[in-house]
Amino acid sequence: MITIFYWFLALLCICIFTVADSVAAQTEEPIPIIFDTDFVMPPQNDGLALMLALQSPEIEILGITTVAGNDSVERATSDALRMLEIANWVDIPVYQGADMPLVHEKSDFAVRGYGKWYSNEPPEIPPGGFATKQVEDEAAVSFIVKTVLSRPQEVTLIAIGPLTNIAQAIRAEPKFAENVKRLVIMGGAVALLPDGAGNITPNAEFNFWVDPEAARVTLRSGIPIELSPLNVSRKSALTKDWYEKLVAVDTPLTQLLKDTMGRRFAADPDRKWLMYDQIAIASVIDPTLVTTERLFVDVNIDHGISYGVSVGGRAIWPGAEGAQQMEVQYDLDWPRFVDLFASRIRSPVRGDRVQATFGQ
C-alpha cells in the first residue's frame, strides 16, 4: 500500500510540474525581432523562413526590412508585402533597405552565377498579383536604429540576407550595437567545422559574398551574434515526402507551396531542398535544435580569390585581430526541426487582421 501511495504521489508531482511548465510556456512573452531579408517567395528559403516566423507564437515581428540579395530590393519588398497578405498579417510593416552592397559591384561572374542583387529591373508579379499593402515611407536603416534605441537590449535582429542594412545601422549610430540584444545571422561557411565549403565560390557563402564589407563590419561590431552558416544547413534535406505532409492540409500558406514548390518536386521527385534561413528562425524559437561552438569569425574583404570567405578559429590569428567571438551553429537535430517546421506550416494561419486568401 505504501508503495502504491508513493507511486501516485510521484505521478501527481509529474503532472503538476508538466502543467506548470505548459502554463509558463503559454504566458512567456514572445521574442521581439526585426526580420531583415533578401526576400523572395517560396520555394526560396526566405519565404519559407517568414512562414515559420509568422506561424510561431514565440516570435513577435516588429517589422520586416528588405535588402538586395537573391534578387533586387524592389522584388524583396514586393514579395514580402504579398506574403503578408497571403498569411493575413498585413499589420506588420515593411521597410525597404539597401539596393546595392557597400562596395561589391556587378561583374560578369555575378551575372553568370546565382542571384540578381545588382538588378534594377521591375519586380516580377508575385503569386496572386501585387499586394495592395504598401511599403512604409521610412527607410529600413532608420527603422532598425530607431526601434533598437527605443527598446535597448530587448530587440533580436534576424538577418537572413546580405548584411548591408545591419552594417549601415552600425555605422549610422554609435550606440546602436551596444543596444542590440542579439543578432542571428544566416551566412558564412566555416572550414574549421564539418561541411564548411562555399556555395557561390569554392569557399564563400552567398550572403557574405554579396556584401563582404558589410559582413565584416557586422561581425566586428561587438553585438552578441549567433551564426547559422552552411555547415548546419547541410544537415538538412526537405524531401518530397515532407513536402506532401506540408500540403496535405489546405491553408493559404500550403496553397502557396502547392503553386510554387509543387511543380519543382513534380519535375524532380528525388530532389532534396537544403534549409538555410529556416534553421536560423527555428534556432530562435528553440535553441536546443542546434549545436554550436564559440569561435572567432572574420570575413575576407580582399578583392581576390578569397573575397567574401568567412574564416573561423578557436584563437585569433594574424590579420584577424579585430575578429569577435560568436556562437557558430554546426549541427542540427533534423527530426525535431522538420517536425517543428511541418507542424507550424500546416497549422491554420495565425494572422487575424484581415480575411485575405491566396489568389485574391
C-alpha positions in Angstrom: 0.0 0.0 0.0 2.8 2.4 0.9 4.5 1.7 -2.5 1.3 2.5 -4.3 0.9 5.7 -2.3 4.4 6.9 -3.3 3.8 5.9 -6.9 0.6 8.0 -7.0 2.4 10.9 -5.2 5.3 10.8 -7.8 2.7 10.7 -10.7 0.9 13.7 -9.2 4.1 15.7 -8.9 5.0 15.0 -12.5 1.5 16.1 -13.6 1.8 19.3 -11.6 5.2 20.2 -13.0 4.1 19.4 -16.5 1.0 21.7 -16.2 3.2 24.4 -14.6 5.7 24.2 -17.5 2.9 24.3 -20.0 1.4 27.4 -18.4 4.8 29.1 -18.2 5.4 28.4 -21.9 2.0 29.9 -22.8 2.5 33.0 -20.7 6.1 33.7 -21.7 6.5 36.9 -23.7 7.3 36.5 -27.4 10.7 37.5 -28.6 10.6 40.9 -30.4 12.5 40.6 -33.7 13.3 42.6 -36.8 13.3 40.3 -39.8 16.0 41.5 -42.2 15.7 39.7 -45.6 16.5 39.5 -49.3 13.1 38.1 -49.6 11.7 36.0 -52.5 8.5 33.9 -52.4 8.7 30.2 -51.7 10.3 27.9 -52.6 13.1 30.3 -51.7 14.3 29.9 -48.2 13.5 33.4 -47.1 9.8 32.8 -48.0 9.7 29.6 -46.0 11.5 31.2 -43.1 9.0 34.0 -42.9 6.2 31.4 -43.0 7.8 29.7 -40.0 8.2 33.0 -38.1 4.7 34.2 -38.8 3.3 30.8 -37.6 5.3 30.8 -34.3 3.8 32.4 -31.2 7.3 32.6 -29.7 8.2 35.4 -32.0 6.8 38.9 -32.4 7.8 40.5 -35.7 8.2 44.3 -35.2 9.0 44.9 -38.8 10.4 43.4 -42.0 13.4 45.2 -43.6 14.4 44.3 -47.2 17.8 44.2 -48.9 19.2 43.3 -52.3 20.4 39.7 -52.5 18.5 36.8 -54.0 17.0 39.5 -56.3 16.6 43.2 -56.3 15.5 45.0 -53.2 12.4 46.0 -55.1 11.4 42.4 -55.6 12.2 41.6 -52.0 9.8 44.3 -50.9 7.1 43.4 -53.4 7.2 39.7 -52.5 7.3 40.4 -48.7 4.2 42.6 -48.9 2.3 40.0 -50.8 3.4 37.2 -48.4 2.0 39.2 -45.5 -1.4 39.5 -47.3 -1.5 35.8 -48.0 -0.6 35.0 -44.4 -3.2 37.5 -43.0 -0.5 39.6 -41.3 -1.0 43.0 -43.0 -0.3 45.0 -39.9 3.4 44.0 -39.9 5.2 47.0 -41.5 7.7 46.5 -44.3 10.7 48.9 -44.8 12.8 49.0 -48.0 16.5 48.9 -47.5 19.8 48.8 -49.4 19.6 48.3 -53.1 23.3 47.5 -53.5 26.2 46.3 -51.4 28.6 48.7 -49.7 31.4 48.1 -52.1 30.8 45.0 -54.2 29.9 45.8 -57.8 28.2 43.9 -60.6 30.5 41.6 -62.5 30.3 39.0 -65.3 30.7 36.3 -62.6 27.8 37.7 -60.7 25.6 37.7 -63.8 26.5 34.1 -64.6 26.0 32.9 -61.1 23.1 32.8 -58.7 21.2 35.9 -57.5 20.2 39.3 -59.0 21.3 41.6 -56.2 22.6 44.1 -58.8 19.3 44.2 -60.7 17.3 47.4 -61.4 14.6 45.5 -63.3 11.0 45.9 -62.2 10.0 43.1 -59.8 8.2 40.1 -61.1 4.5 39.8 -60.3 4.2 37.7 -57.1 1.6 34.9 -56.8 -1.9 36.3 -56.8 -0.7 39.7 -58.1 1.0 42.7 -56.5 -0.1 43.5 -52.9 -2.4 46.3 -52.0 -0.4 46.7 -48.8 2.1 49.5 -49.2 5.8 49.7 -48.1 6.5 52.2 -45.3 7.9 55.6 -46.2 10.6 55.3 -43.6 13.9 53.7 -44.8 14.9 50.3 -43.3 18.1 51.5 -41.6 16.2 54.4 -39.9 13.6 51.9 -38.6 16.2 49.5 -37.4 18.1 52.1 -35.5 15.1 53.8 -34.0 13.5 50.5 -32.9 16.6 49.2 -31.2 17.4 52.5 -29.4 13.8 52.8 -28.2 14.0 49.3 -26.7 17.6 48.9 -25.5 18.7 45.3 -25.0 15.3 44.0 -26.0 15.3 43.5 -29.8 16.7 40.5 -31.6 17.8 41.0 -35.2 17.4 38.1 -37.5 19.4 38.7 -40.7 19.0 36.1 -43.5 20.3 38.1 -46.4 23.4 40.2 -47.1 24.2 42.3 -44.1 24.1 45.7 -45.8 21.3 47.2 -43.7 22.8 46.0 -40.5 26.2 47.4 -41.3 24.7 50.7 -42.3 22.8 50.8 -39.0 26.0 50.2 -37.1 27.8 53.0 -38.9 24.9 55.4 -38.6 24.5 55.3 -34.8 27.5 54.7 -32.4 25.1 53.5 -29.7 23.3 51.0 -32.0 25.5 47.9 -31.5 25.5 48.1 -27.7 21.7 48.2 -27.6 21.0 45.2 -29.7 20.1 42.2 -27.6 21.2 39.6 -30.1 21.8 39.1 -33.8 21.2 35.8 -35.5 22.7 35.6 -39.0 22.3 33.1 -41.8 25.6 33.4 -43.5 29.1 32.2 -43.9 30.8 28.9 -44.2 33.4 27.8 -41.7 36.1 25.5 -42.9 37.2 24.6 -39.4 34.0 22.8 -38.9 32.4 19.9 -41.0 30.6 20.8 -44.2 32.3 24.2 -44.5 32.6 24.7 -48.2 31.1 27.7 -50.0 28.1 27.8 -52.3 28.8 30.7 -54.6 32.6 30.3 -54.8 34.6 27.3 -53.5 34.8 28.8 -50.0 32.4 31.7 -49.9 28.7 31.6 -48.9 26.3 33.7 -51.0 25.1 36.2 -48.4 28.6 37.1 -47.2 30.0 37.1 -50.7 27.4 39.6 -51.9 28.5 42.1 -49.3 31.7 41.1 -47.6 32.4 44.6 -46.3 29.1 44.7 -44.5 29.6 41.2 -43.1 33.0 42.3 -41.7 31.6 45.5 -40.1 28.7 43.5 -38.6 30.8 40.6 -37.2 33.3 43.0 -35.7 30.6 45.3 -34.1 30.5 43.7 -30.7 26.9 42.7 -31.0 26.2 39.3 -29.4 26.0 37.1 -32.5 24.9 33.6 -33.4 25.9 32.5 -36.8 23.9 29.9 -38.8 26.3 29.0 -41.6 26.2 26.5 -44.5 27.7 23.9 -42.1 24.4 23.5 -40.3 22.3 24.0 -43.4 23.9 20.9 -44.9 22.5 18.8 -42.1 19.0 19.3 -43.6 17.1 17.8 -46.5 13.5 18.5 -47.3 12.2 15.7 -49.4 9.0 15.2 -51.5 7.6 13.1 -48.6 7.9 16.0 -46.3 6.5 18.4 -48.9 3.4 16.2 -49.3 2.9 16.2 -45.5 3.1 20.1 -45.6 0.4 20.4 -48.3 -1.9 17.6 -47.0 -3.9 20.3 -45.3 -5.5 23.3 -47.1 -4.5 26.8 -45.9 -3.4 29.9 -47.7 0.2 29.0 -47.0 0.0 25.4 -48.1 -1.8 26.6 -51.3 1.1 28.9 -52.0 3.5 26.0 -51.6 1.5 23.8 -53.9 1.6 26.5 -56.6 5.3 27.3 -56.2 7.2 24.4 -54.7 4.9 21.7 -56.0 6.0 21.9 -59.7 9.6 21.6 -58.7 9.0 18.3 -56.9 6.8 17.2 -59.9 9.7 17.8 -62.2 12.3 16.1 -59.9 10.7 13.9 -57.2 14.1 12.9 -55.9 15.4 16.4 -55.2 16.3 17.4 -51.7 15.9 21.1 -50.5 18.5 22.3 -48.1 17.1 24.5 -45.4 19.0 27.7 -44.7 17.1 30.7 -43.3 14.5 28.4 -41.8 17.1 27.0 -39.4 18.1 30.4 -38.3 14.5 31.2 -37.4 14.0 27.8 -35.7 17.1 28.3 -33.6 15.4 31.4 -32.1 12.2 29.5 -31.4 14.0 26.5 -29.9 17.8 26.9 -29.3 18.1 23.2 -28.4 17.6 22.3 -32.1 21.2 23.3 -33.0 24.6 22.6 -31.6 27.1 25.5 -31.5 30.8 26.2 -30.9 32.1 29.5 -29.8 34.6 30.7 -32.4 36.3 33.9 -33.6 34.9 34.6 -37.1 36.1 37.1 -39.6 35.5 37.8 -43.3 38.0 38.4 -46.1 37.4 41.7 -48.0 40.5 41.5 -50.3 39.3 41.5 -53.9 40.9 38.2 -54.9 40.1 34.5 -54.9 39.0 34.6 -51.3 36.7 37.6 -51.5 33.8 37.1 -49.1 35.2 34.0 -47.5 34.4 33.7 -43.8 37.1 32.2 -41.5 36.6 30.8 -38.1 39.2 29.9 -35.5 39.4 29.0 -31.8 42.0 31.7 -31.3 42.9 35.0 -33.0 45.3 34.6 -36.0 47.3 37.2 -37.9 45.1 39.5 -39.9 42.0 38.8 -37.8 43.0 40.9 -34.8 39.6 42.6 -34.8 37.6 39.4 -35.0 35.0 38.8 -32.3 33.8 35.6 -30.7 30.3 34.3 -31.5 28.3 31.1 -31.3 28.6 29.2 -34.6 26.0 26.5 -35.4 27.4 23.3 -36.9 24.9 20.5 -36.1 21.1 20.1 -36.2 18.5 17.9 -34.7 16.9 17.3 -38.0 14.0 15.1 -36.9 12.9 17.6 -34.3 13.5 20.6 -36.6 11.5 19.2 -39.5 8.7 18.2 -37.2 8.5 21.7 -35.8 8.7 23.2 -39.3 6.0 21.0 -40.7 3.6 21.3 -37.8 3.8 25.2 -37.8 3.3 25.5 -41.6 0.4 23.0 -41.6 -1.4 24.9 -38.8 -4.2 27.4 -39.5 -2.8 30.8 -40.4 -2.2 32.9 -37.2 -2.8 36.3 -38.8 -6.3 37.5 -37.9 -6.2 41.1 -39.0 -7.8 40.6 -42.4 -9.5 37.8 -44.3 -7.3 37.7 -47.4 -6.9 34.4 -49.1 -4.4 33.1 -51.6 -5.3 34.3 -55.1 -7.4 37.4 -54.1 
